[in-house]
Structure formats: structure tokens, C-alpha cells
Amino acid sequence: MKSGNKIALITSASKGIGLACAVKLAKSGATVYMGVRRVEDTKEICSQYCKDGLKMIPIYFDAKDKSTYNSMVEEVVKSEDHIDILVNNFGIGSPKDDLDLVDGSTDAFFDIIDLNLGSVYRITKLVVPHMKKNGGSIVNISSIGGIIPDIHRIGYGVSKAAINNITLQIAMQYARDNIRCNAVLPGLTATDAAIKNMPQTFIDSFLSHVPLNRMGTPDDIANAVMFFASDDSSYITGHLLDVAGGYGIGTPQYADNIRGFRVDKL
């Protein structure tokens, strides 16, 4: 899969899924601008890839400082005159405060929505005018939690459900400009942040509902992003692709039944 000599912008690209997407796109031939808070640290990360000829350029982006949305997009356009690929990867959660409807923090609920949905809305609003001349591909990183409700993390789930809907809205509104918009919905993914913040008991319980019986990797998500960013998906828009190992496709009794088998032999 090739993305040609295209110009890509990825938010929160210094680690995890974002970094995996940046490397994947750069290896395909794209020039990748990486919106990050720690520019100098990211330059050090990029230096090892740049030795192999990859074009990866960190630029300053702080999701909590909305002025950086404009400066980030303007810096890319000033250097390249256009943007072909936008990956809205930024997202946060607040597990300690974002609980159920009654016990969760109202402030946390609206903060999560403003940052997760708001960053997609605001950044895409800035980028689309620069895509209208030549077309482009927008890929929003959502979550399997945006289509399957949970007993907690209500703000996170609602924000991701909203990202799914805005993906469809953008796809409809700008298809005639040859601008495509799709979303990738990761399941439980083995990023450093996830591993550090989730007890093994939770991971084991979650995996009992995953038919493929493993956590996803950042590369698994990046492969899906690469597909949507490339011309291989040129006739696909408004699609929500879950990359979750089959999570959610089974009956509610799946986990109870599977514990009666040797899962490692499936």
C-alpha cells in the first residue's frame, strides 16, 4: 500500500498508536507532520527513522491550548501548501472521574467531550479547506467503546460515539470535493499507557470476550489507518472499522462458555 508523496498530519503522534501511524505512513512515502507537545523529545525519536530516509517532522500541538490547532495547521500549509491526509489520533480518558451517570464527575464528562470531539471538529474544520483543491483522506481514531456501552467511562464512550457520527457527517458533506472521512475503532490495545493503567485481572477479563484472544497492537491500528489513508480505499468513505479482535460480535454468554475450554488452544 502506497500513500505516494503525500503530506500527512497526525495529532498526538509521539508514541503508541500515533507513532505507529506516523512510521507506517512515512514508510509508504508520505511526508508526516506529527502534532506533539514534546517537540524536542519527538525529534530524538524521529532521528532514528530519518536515517532510513523517512520524512517525519514534529510540530507543536497541545489539545488543551486551542490556539495551537491553528498554528499547527498553518505551519504545515506554510511549508507544503496543502494537506492530503489528516489522522485525528488525539484522545483522552479519565477513569478515576469518568464513572457512571450518577457517580461520575460532570466536569470530567464535558471536558472529555470537549477535548476528544472538539479536537476532531476544530482541526478538521481547519484542514478541509486545504483539501478541497486536490481531495484528501481524513481518518478519525475512535473506539469500540463508541458503539458498545460500558458500566462506566460514560464521557469517553459518548465522545467516541460522537466522533463516529461526525465522521459520517464529514463524509457526506465533502464527498463531492473528493474528501473521504473514515474512522478506526480500536479495541483493547497494548500501548504503554494501557498496560500501565490496567490491572492484569481486568485485561484477562476483557480478553475473555475477545475471540482472537489477544490485545491489539499499535501496528494493528496503524495498518487500518494506512488502508484508509491510501488510494487502496479510494472508493470508501463514511466507514467505521472496528479493529478489536472480534470483541462484541459474540453472544453475552461467550465469555462464560469460553472459560470452559483451553483458550490458548483455540
Phi and psi restraints in degrees (value plus and minus 20) as a CYANA .aco file:
   2 LYS   PHI    -138.4   -98.4
   2 LYS   PSI     123.2   163.2
   3 SER   PHI    -129.1   -89.1
   3 SER   PSI      -6.0    34.0
   4 GLY   PHI      43.1    83.1
   4 GLY   PSI    -172.0  -132.0
   5 ASN   PHI    -117.6   -77.6
   5 ASN   PSI      33.3    73.3
   6 LYS   PHI    -110.0   -70.0
   6 LYS   PSI     141.4   181.4
   7 ILE   PHI    -123.2   -83.2
   7 ILE   PSI     102.7   142.7
   8 ALA   PHI    -139.1   -99.1
   8 ALA   PSI     126.6   166.6
   9 LEU   PHI    -146.6  -106.6
   9 LEU   PSI     106.4   146.4
  10 ILE   PHI    -146.1  -106.1
  10 ILE   PSI     108.8   148.8
  11 THR   PHI    -108.2   -68.2
  11 THR   PSI     129.4   169.4
  12 SER   PHI      29.9    69.9
  12 SER   PSI      42.6    82.6
  13 ALA   PHI    -130.7   -90.7
  13 ALA   PSI      -0.5    39.5
  14 SER   PHI    -107.5   -67.5
  14 SER   PSI     -31.9     8.1
  15 LYS   PHI    -181.1  -141.1
  15 LYS   PSI     154.2   194.2
  16 GLY   PHI      36.5    76.5
  16 GLY   PSI    -156.5  -116.5
  17 ILE   PHI     -81.9   -41.9
  17 ILE   PSI     -61.6   -21.6
  18 GLY   PHI     -81.1   -41.1
  18 GLY   PSI     -65.2   -25.2
  19 LEU   PHI     -86.3   -46.3
  19 LEU   PSI     -61.4   -21.4
  20 ALA   PHI     -80.6   -40.6
  20 ALA   PSI     -60.1   -20.1
  21 CYS   PHI     -85.4   -45.4
  21 CYS   PSI     -61.9   -21.9
  22 ALA   PHI     -82.0   -42.0
  22 ALA   PSI     -66.0   -26.0
  23 VAL   PHI     -84.9   -44.9
  23 VAL   PSI     -62.5   -22.5
  24 LYS   PHI     -82.0   -42.0
  24 LYS   PSI     -65.6   -25.6
  25 LEU   PHI     -88.1   -48.1
  25 LEU   PSI     -60.1   -20.1
  26 ALA   PHI     -84.6   -44.6
  26 ALA   PSI     -58.9   -18.9
  27 LYS   PHI     -85.9   -45.9
  27 LYS   PSI     -44.6    -4.6
  28 SER   PHI    -103.1   -63.1
  28 SER   PSI     -25.2    14.8
  29 GLY   PHI      91.8   131.8
  29 GLY   PSI     -21.9    18.1
  30 ALA   PHI     -98.7   -58.7
  30 ALA   PSI     132.6   172.6
  31 THR   PHI    -110.5   -70.5
  31 THR   PSI     100.0   140.0
  32 VAL   PHI    -132.3   -92.3
  32 VAL   PSI      98.7   138.7
  33 TYR   PHI    -114.8   -74.8
  33 TYR   PSI     109.7   149.7
  34 MET   PHI    -132.6   -92.6
  34 MET   PSI      90.0   130.0
  35 GLY   PHI     -97.2   -57.2
  35 GLY   PSI      94.1   134.1
  36 VAL   PHI    -162.8  -122.8
  36 VAL   PSI     140.2   180.2
  37 ARG   PHI    -105.0   -65.0
  37 ARG   PSI     -58.0   -18.0
  38 ARG   PHI    -120.3   -80.3
  38 ARG   PSI      62.5   102.5
  39 VAL   PHI     -84.3   -44.3
  39 VAL   PSI     -66.6   -26.6
  40 GLU   PHI     -85.0   -45.0
  40 GLU   PSI     -62.4   -22.4
  41 ASP   PHI     -83.2   -43.2
  41 ASP   PSI     -58.1   -18.1
  42 THR   PHI     -90.6   -50.6
  42 THR   PSI     -52.4   -12.4
  43 LYS   PHI     -79.8   -39.8
  43 LYS   PSI     -60.0   -20.0
  44 GLU   PHI     -84.6   -44.6
  44 GLU   PSI     -59.9   -19.9
  45 ILE   PHI     -83.8   -43.8
  45 ILE   PSI     -63.2   -23.2
  46 CYS   PHI     -88.9   -48.9
  46 CYS   PSI     -48.2    -8.2
  47 SER   PHI     -77.9   -37.9
  47 SER   PSI     -55.9   -15.9
  48 GLN   PHI     -88.9   -48.9
  48 GLN   PSI     -52.9   -12.9
  49 TYR   PHI     -99.3   -59.3
  49 TYR   PSI     -54.2   -14.2
  50 CYS   PHI     -85.4   -45.4
  50 CYS   PSI     -46.6    -6.6
  51 LYS   PHI     -81.3   -41.3
  51 LYS   PSI     -46.1    -6.1
  52 ASP   PHI    -112.8   -72.8
  52 ASP   PSI     -10.2    29.8
  53 GLY   PHI      70.9   110.9
  53 GLY   PSI     -15.4    24.6
  54 LEU   PHI     -97.2   -57.2
  54 LEU   PSI     124.2   164.2
  55 LYS   PHI    -124.7   -84.7
  55 LYS   PSI      78.5   118.5
  56 MET   PHI    -150.4  -110.4
  56 MET   PSI      99.9   139.9
  57 ILE   PHI    -147.2  -107.2
  57 ILE   PSI      92.1   132.1
  58 PRO   PHI     -95.0   -55.0
  58 PRO   PSI     118.7   158.7
  59 ILE   PHI    -155.3  -115.3
  59 ILE   PSI     135.2   175.2
  60 TYR   PHI     -94.6   -54.6
  60 TYR   PSI     112.1   152.1
  61 PHE   PHI    -171.6  -131.6
  61 PHE   PSI     108.2   148.2
  62 ASP   PHI    -151.4  -111.4
  62 ASP   PSI      91.7   131.7
  63 ALA   PHI     -78.7   -38.7
  63 ALA   PSI     -45.7    -5.7
  64 LYS   PHI    -104.5   -64.5
  64 LYS   PSI     -28.8    11.2
  65 ASP   PHI    -135.1   -95.1
  65 ASP   PSI      75.9   115.9
  66 LYS   PHI     -85.2   -45.2
  66 LYS   PSI     -39.4     0.6
  67 SER   PHI     -85.1   -45.1
  67 SER   PSI     -45.2    -5.2
  68 THR   PHI     -95.1   -55.1
  68 THR   PSI     -36.7     3.3
  69 TYR   PHI     -82.3   -42.3
  69 TYR   PSI     -68.3   -28.3
  70 ASN   PHI     -85.0   -45.0
  70 ASN   PSI     -67.1   -27.1
  71 SER   PHI     -85.4   -45.4
  71 SER   PSI     -55.7   -15.7
  72 MET   PHI     -83.4   -43.4
  72 MET   PSI     -71.2   -31.2
  73 VAL   PHI     -84.6   -44.6
  73 VAL   PSI     -62.2   -22.2
  74 GLU   PHI     -82.7   -42.7
  74 GLU   PSI     -56.5   -16.5
  75 GLU   PHI     -85.2   -45.2
  75 GLU   PSI     -61.1   -21.1
  76 VAL   PHI     -85.7   -45.7
  76 VAL   PSI     -67.2   -27.2
  77 VAL   PHI     -85.2   -45.2
  77 VAL   PSI     -57.8   -17.8
  78 LYS   PHI     -82.1   -42.1
  78 LYS   PSI     -57.9   -17.9
  79 SER   PHI    -101.6   -61.6
  79 SER   PSI     -54.2   -14.2
  80 GLU   PHI    -139.8   -99.8
  80 GLU   PSI     -33.4     6.6
  81 ASP   PHI      57.0    97.0
  81 ASP   PSI     -32.0     8.0
  82 HIS   PHI    -182.6  -142.6
  82 HIS   PSI     150.5   190.5
  83 ILE   PHI    -153.9  -113.9
  83 ILE   PSI     106.5   146.5
  84 ASP   PHI    -116.5   -76.5
  84 ASP   PSI     -52.5   -12.5
  85 ILE   PHI    -153.6  -113.6
  85 ILE   PSI     109.7   149.7
  86 LEU   PHI    -143.2  -103.2
  86 LEU   PSI     105.3   145.3
  87 VAL   PHI    -135.0   -95.0
  87 VAL   PSI      88.0   128.0
  88 ASN   PHI    -104.4   -64.4
  88 ASN   PSI      68.3   108.3
  89 ASN   PHI    -115.7   -75.7
  89 ASN   PSI     -42.2    -2.2
  90 PHE   PHI     -77.0   -37.0
  90 PHE   PSI     120.5   160.5
  91 GLY   PHI    -190.6  -150.6
  91 GLY   PSI     126.0   166.0
  92 ILE   PHI    -150.6  -110.6
  92 ILE   PSI     141.6   181.6
  93 GLY   PHI    -155.9  -115.9
  93 GLY   PSI     147.6   187.6
  94 SER   PHI    -163.2  -123.2
  94 SER   PSI      52.8    92.8
  95 PRO   PHI     -76.6   -36.6
  95 PRO   PSI     -50.4   -10.4
  96 LYS   PHI     -94.4   -54.4
  96 LYS   PSI     -47.7    -7.7
  97 ASP   PHI    -130.5   -90.5
  97 ASP   PSI     -46.0    -6.0
  98 ASP   PHI    -111.6   -71.6
  98 ASP   PSI      66.7   106.7
  99 LEU   PHI    -127.1   -87.1
  99 LEU   PSI    -155.5  -115.5
 100 ASP   PHI    -106.4   -66.4
 100 ASP   PSI    -198.5  -158.5
 101 LEU   PHI     -77.8   -37.8
 101 LEU   PSI     -65.7   -25.7
 102 VAL   PHI    -100.7   -60.7
 102 VAL   PSI     -63.5   -23.5
 103 ASP   PHI    -111.8   -71.8
 103 ASP   PSI     -31.8     8.2
 104 GLY   PHI     -98.1   -58.1
 104 GLY   PSI     140.8   180.8
 105 SER   PHI     -98.7   -58.7
 105 SER   PSI     105.7   145.7
 106 THR   PHI     -83.4   -43.4
 106 THR   PSI     -60.8   -20.8
 107 ASP   PHI     -81.6   -41.6
 107 ASP   PSI     -63.2   -23.2
 108 ALA   PHI     -83.1   -43.1
 108 ALA   PSI     -61.1   -21.1
 109 PHE   PHI     -75.0   -35.0
 109 PHE   PSI     -72.3   -32.3
 110 PHE   PHI     -96.1   -56.1
 110 PHE   PSI     -49.4    -9.4
 111 ASP   PHI     -83.9   -43.9
 111 ASP   PSI     -63.3   -23.3
 112 ILE   PHI     -83.7   -43.7
 112 ILE   PSI     -63.6   -23.6
 113 ILE   PHI     -84.8   -44.8
 113 ILE   PSI     -62.9   -22.9
 114 ASP   PHI     -83.2   -43.2
 114 ASP   PSI     -59.1   -19.1
 115 LEU   PHI     -98.8   -58.8
 115 LEU   PSI     -68.2   -28.2
 116 ASN   PHI     -91.4   -51.4
 116 ASN   PSI     -74.7   -34.7
 117 LEU   PHI     -94.0   -54.0
 117 LEU   PSI     -61.5   -21.5
 118 GLY   PHI     -81.8   -41.8
 118 GLY   PSI     -58.0   -18.0
 119 SER   PHI     -86.6   -46.6
 119 SER   PSI     -60.1   -20.1
 120 VAL   PHI     -83.1   -43.1
 120 VAL   PSI     -68.0   -28.0
 121 TYR   PHI     -79.9   -39.9
 121 TYR   PSI     -72.5   -32.5
 122 ARG   PHI     -89.6   -49.6
 122 ARG   PSI     -62.7   -22.7
 123 ILE   PHI     -90.5   -50.5
 123 ILE   PSI     -62.1   -22.1
 124 THR   PHI     -83.9   -43.9
 124 THR   PSI     -57.8   -17.8
 125 LYS   PHI     -79.2   -39.2
 125 LYS   PSI     -54.8   -14.8
 126 LEU   PHI     -97.6   -57.6
 126 LEU   PSI     -53.4   -13.4
 127 VAL   PHI    -103.6   -63.6
 127 VAL   PSI     -57.7   -17.7
 128 VAL   PHI     -73.0   -33.0
 128 VAL   PSI     -63.5   -23.5
 129 PRO   PHI     -77.7   -37.7
 129 PRO   PSI     -49.6    -9.6
 130 HIS   PHI    -103.6   -63.6
 130 HIS   PSI     -30.6     9.4
 131 MET   PHI    -113.6   -73.6
 131 MET   PSI     -36.5     3.5
 132 LYS   PHI     -82.6   -42.6
 132 LYS   PSI     -50.6   -10.6
 133 LYS   PHI     -88.6   -48.6
 133 LYS   PSI     -66.1   -26.1
 134 ASN   PHI    -135.2   -95.2
 134 ASN   PSI     -19.1    20.9
 135 GLY   PHI      61.0   101.0
 135 GLY   PSI     158.5   198.5
 136 GLY   PHI     156.1   196.1
 136 GLY   PSI     156.6   196.6
 137 SER   PHI    -148.5  -108.5
 137 SER   PSI     107.5   147.5
 138 ILE   PHI    -131.6   -91.6
 138 ILE   PSI     108.9   148.9
 139 VAL   PHI    -143.4  -103.4
 139 VAL   PSI      98.8   138.8
 140 ASN   PHI    -119.9   -79.9
 140 ASN   PSI     110.6   150.6
 141 ILE   PHI    -108.5   -68.5
 141 ILE   PSI      89.9   129.9
 142 SER   PHI    -122.8   -82.8
 142 SER   PSI    -154.3  -114.3
 143 SER   PHI    -187.2  -147.2
 143 SER   PSI     130.3   170.3
 144 ILE   PHI     -79.7   -39.7
 144 ILE   PSI     -44.0    -4.0
 145 GLY   PHI     -87.9   -47.9
 145 GLY   PSI     -31.4     8.6
 146 GLY   PHI    -100.6   -60.6
 146 GLY   PSI     -32.5     7.5
 147 ILE   PHI    -141.9  -101.9
 147 ILE   PSI     -34.3     5.7
 148 ILE   PHI    -140.2  -100.2
 148 ILE   PSI      93.2   133.2
 149 PRO   PHI     -88.4   -48.4
 149 PRO   PSI     139.0   179.0
 150 ASP   PHI    -146.4  -106.4
 150 ASP   PSI     151.2   191.2
 151 ILE   PHI    -105.8   -65.8
 151 ILE   PSI     -25.5    14.5
 152 HIS   PHI    -171.0  -131.0
 152 HIS   PSI    -191.9  -151.9
 153 ARG   PHI      37.4    77.4
 153 ARG   PSI      26.3    66.3
 154 ILE   PHI     -84.1   -44.1
 154 ILE   PSI     -59.5   -19.5
 155 GLY   PHI     -84.9   -44.9
 155 GLY   PSI     -63.4   -23.4
 156 TYR   PHI     -82.0   -42.0
 156 TYR   PSI     -67.2   -27.2
 157 GLY   PHI     -82.2   -42.2
 157 GLY   PSI     -64.0   -24.0
 158 VAL   PHI     -85.0   -45.0
 158 VAL   PSI     -60.0   -20.0
 159 SER   PHI     -83.2   -43.2
 159 SER   PSI     -58.8   -18.8
 160 LYS   PHI     -94.7   -54.7
 160 LYS   PSI     -54.2   -14.2
 161 ALA   PHI     -82.3   -42.3
 161 ALA   PSI     -59.2   -19.2
 162 ALA   PHI     -86.2   -46.2
 162 ALA   PSI     -56.9   -16.9
 163 ILE   PHI     -84.4   -44.4
 163 ILE   PSI     -57.7   -17.7
 164 ASN   PHI     -80.1   -40.1
 164 ASN   PSI     -63.5   -23.5
 165 ASN   PHI     -89.4   -49.4
 165 ASN   PSI     -62.1   -22.1
 166 ILE   PHI     -87.0   -47.0
 166 ILE   PSI     -47.5    -7.5
 167 THR   PHI     -79.4   -39.4
 167 THR   PSI     -66.2   -26.2
 168 LEU   PHI     -87.3   -47.3
 168 LEU   PSI     -58.8   -18.8
 169 GLN   PHI     -81.7   -41.7
 169 GLN   PSI     -68.0   -28.0
 170 ILE   PHI     -83.7   -43.7
 170 ILE   PSI     -62.1   -22.1
 171 ALA   PHI     -77.8   -37.8
 171 ALA   PSI     -64.5   -24.5
 172 MET   PHI     -87.6   -47.6
 172 MET   PSI     -63.5   -23.5
 173 GLN   PHI     -93.1   -53.1
 173 GLN   PSI     -45.9    -5.9
 174 TYR   PHI    -143.4  -103.4
 174 TYR   PSI      -6.7    33.3
 175 ALA   PHI     -80.9   -40.9
 175 ALA   PSI     -56.5   -16.5
 176 ARG   PHI     -88.2   -48.2
 176 ARG   PSI     -34.6     5.4
 177 ASP   PHI    -115.5   -75.5
 177 ASP   PSI      -9.8    30.2
 178 ASN   PHI      40.7    80.7
 178 ASN   PSI      14.1    54.1
 179 ILE   PHI    -126.8   -86.8
 179 ILE   PSI     100.3   140.3
 180 ARG   PHI    -121.1   -81.1
 180 ARG   PSI     129.7   169.7
 181 CYS   PHI    -161.5  -121.5
 181 CYS   PSI     102.4   142.4
 182 ASN   PHI    -154.4  -114.4
 182 ASN   PSI     146.4   186.4
 183 ALA   PHI    -150.2  -110.2
 183 ALA   PSI     124.3   164.3
 184 VAL   PHI    -129.9   -89.9
 184 VAL   PSI     111.0   151.0
 185 LEU   PHI    -134.7   -94.7
 185 LEU   PSI      72.5   112.5
 186 PRO   PHI     -88.0   -48.0
 186 PRO   PSI     129.2   169.2
 187 GLY   PHI    -114.7   -74.7
 187 GLY   PSI    -168.3  -128.3
 188 LEU   PHI     -86.6   -46.6
 188 LEU   PSI      96.6   136.6
 189 THR   PHI    -140.8  -100.8
 189 THR   PSI     115.7   155.7
 190 ALA   PHI    -100.9   -60.9
 190 ALA   PSI      46.8    86.8
 191 THR   PHI    -108.5   -68.5
 191 THR   PSI     143.3   183.3
 192 ASP   PHI     -78.4   -38.4
 192 ASP   PSI     -61.4   -21.4
 193 ALA   PHI     -83.0   -43.0
 193 ALA   PSI     -61.9   -21.9
 194 ALA   PHI     -86.6   -46.6
 194 ALA   PSI     -64.9   -24.9
 195 ILE   PHI     -82.0   -42.0
 195 ILE   PSI     -60.4   -20.4
 196 LYS   PHI     -92.4   -52.4
 196 LYS   PSI     -48.7    -8.7
 197 ASN   PHI    -123.4   -83.4
 197 ASN   PSI     -18.6    21.4
 198 MET   PHI    -140.4  -100.4
 198 MET   PSI     104.3   144.3
 199 PRO   PHI     -86.7   -46.7
 199 PRO   PSI     132.5   172.5
 200 GLN   PHI     -80.8   -40.8
 200 GLN   PSI     -52.6   -12.6
 201 THR   PHI     -81.4   -41.4
 201 THR   PSI     -58.7   -18.7
 202 PHE   PHI     -87.5   -47.5
 202 PHE   PSI     -65.3   -25.3
 203 ILE   PHI     -79.1   -39.1
 203 ILE   PSI     -64.7   -24.7
 204 ASP   PHI     -82.7   -42.7
 204 ASP   PSI     -62.4   -22.4
 205 SER   PHI     -84.0   -44.0
 205 SER   PSI     -63.7   -23.7
 206 PHE   PHI     -82.9   -42.9
 206 PHE   PSI     -64.7   -24.7
 207 LEU   PHI     -85.9   -45.9
 207 LEU   PSI     -41.8    -1.8
 208 SER   PHI     -86.8   -46.8
 208 SER   PSI     -32.7     7.3
 209 HIS   PHI    -124.4   -84.4
 209 HIS   PSI     -16.0    24.0
 210 VAL   PHI    -127.2   -87.2
 210 VAL   PSI      86.9   126.9
 211 PRO   PHI     -74.1   -34.1
 211 PRO   PSI     -56.4   -16.4
 212 LEU   PHI     -96.1   -56.1
 212 LEU   PSI     -27.5    12.5
 213 ASN   PHI      39.9    79.9
 213 ASN   PSI      19.4    59.4
 214 ARG   PHI    -178.3  -138.3
 214 ARG   PSI     141.6   181.6
 215 MET   PHI     -95.3   -55.3
 215 MET   PSI     132.5   172.5
 216 GLY   PHI     -94.6   -54.6
 216 GLY   PSI     146.1   186.1
 217 THR   PHI    -135.7   -95.7
 217 THR   PSI     138.9   178.9
 218 PRO   PHI     -74.7   -34.7
 218 PRO   PSI     -54.1   -14.1
 219 ASP   PHI     -86.3   -46.3
 219 ASP   PSI     -54.1   -14.1
 220 ASP   PHI     -78.6   -38.6
 220 ASP   PSI     -63.0   -23.0
 221 ILE   PHI     -90.8   -50.8
 221 ILE   PSI     -61.7   -21.7
 222 ALA   PHI     -82.6   -42.6
 222 ALA   PSI     -53.8   -13.8
 223 ASN   PHI     -82.0   -42.0
 223 ASN   PSI     -61.1   -21.1
 224 ALA   PHI     -88.4   -48.4
 224 ALA   PSI     -60.9   -20.9
 225 VAL   PHI     -81.8   -41.8
 225 VAL   PSI     -63.0   -23.0
 226 MET   PHI     -79.1   -39.1
 226 MET   PSI     -61.4   -21.4
 227 PHE   PHI     -80.3   -40.3
 227 PHE   PSI     -67.8   -27.8
 228 PHE   PHI     -89.6   -49.6
 228 PHE   PSI     -50.8   -10.8
 229 ALA   PHI     -95.8   -55.8
 229 ALA   PSI     -45.4    -5.4
 230 SER   PHI    -109.5   -69.5
 230 SER   PSI     149.3   189.3
 231 ASP   PHI     -91.7   -51.7
 231 ASP   PSI     -29.8    10.2
 232 ASP   PHI     -82.0   -42.0
 232 ASP   PSI     -41.9    -1.9
 233 SER   PHI    -131.0   -91.0
 233 SER   PSI       8.9    48.9
 234 SER   PHI     -82.9   -42.9
 234 SER   PSI     -36.8     3.2
 235 TYR   PHI    -130.8   -90.8
 235 TYR   PSI       4.2    44.2
 236 ILE   PHI    -144.9  -104.9
 236 ILE   PSI     105.0   145.0
 237 THR   PHI    -169.6  -129.6
 237 THR   PSI     132.4   172.4
 238 GLY   PHI      51.3    91.3
 238 GLY   PSI       9.0    49.0
 239 HIS   PHI    -125.2   -85.2
 239 HIS   PSI     118.2   158.2
 240 LEU   PHI    -129.2   -89.2
 240 LEU   PSI      89.3   129.3
 241 LEU   PHI    -127.0   -87.0
 241 LEU   PSI      91.5   131.5
 242 ASP   PHI    -102.6   -62.6
 242 ASP   PSI     114.8   154.8
 243 VAL   PHI    -140.4  -100.4
 243 VAL   PSI      60.8   100.8
 244 ALA   PHI    -159.1  -119.1
 244 ALA   PSI      -4.3    35.7
 245 GLY   PHI      46.9    86.9
 245 GLY   PSI       0.4    40.4
 246 GLY   PHI      71.4   111.4
 246 GLY   PSI     -14.5    25.5
 247 TYR   PHI     -78.3   -38.3
 247 TYR   PSI     109.4   149.4
 248 GLY   PHI      75.0   115.0
 248 GLY   PSI     -28.4    11.6
 249 ILE   PHI    -109.6   -69.6
 249 ILE   PSI     -35.0     5.0
 250 GLY   PHI    -107.4   -67.4
 250 GLY   PSI     153.0   193.0
 251 THR   PHI     -91.5   -51.5
 251 THR   PSI     139.9   179.9
 252 PRO   PHI     -78.8   -38.8
 252 PRO   PSI     -42.7    -2.7
 253 GLN   PHI    -104.9   -64.9
 253 GLN   PSI     -21.8    18.2
 254 TYR   PHI     -74.6   -34.6
 254 TYR   PSI     -71.7   -31.7
 255 ALA   PHI     -81.9   -41.9
 255 ALA   PSI     -59.9   -19.9
 256 ASP   PHI     -84.1   -44.1
 256 ASP   PSI     -61.4   -21.4
 257 ASN   PHI     -91.5   -51.5
 257 ASN   PSI     -59.9   -19.9
 258 ILE   PHI     -87.5   -47.5
 258 ILE   PSI     -45.9    -5.9
 259 ARG   PHI     -85.8   -45.8
 259 ARG   PSI     -34.7     5.3
 260 GLY   PHI    -103.9   -63.9
 260 GLY   PSI     -23.9    16.1
 261 PHE   PHI    -134.1   -94.1
 261 PHE   PSI     148.7   188.7
 262 ARG   PHI    -104.6   -64.6
 262 ARG   PSI      77.7   117.7
 263 VAL   PHI     -78.4   -38.4
 263 VAL   PSI     -54.5   -14.5
 264 ASP   PHI     -90.4   -50.4
 264 ASP   PSI     -29.3    10.7
 265 LYS   PHI    -121.2   -81.2
 265 LYS   PSI     -23.1    16.9
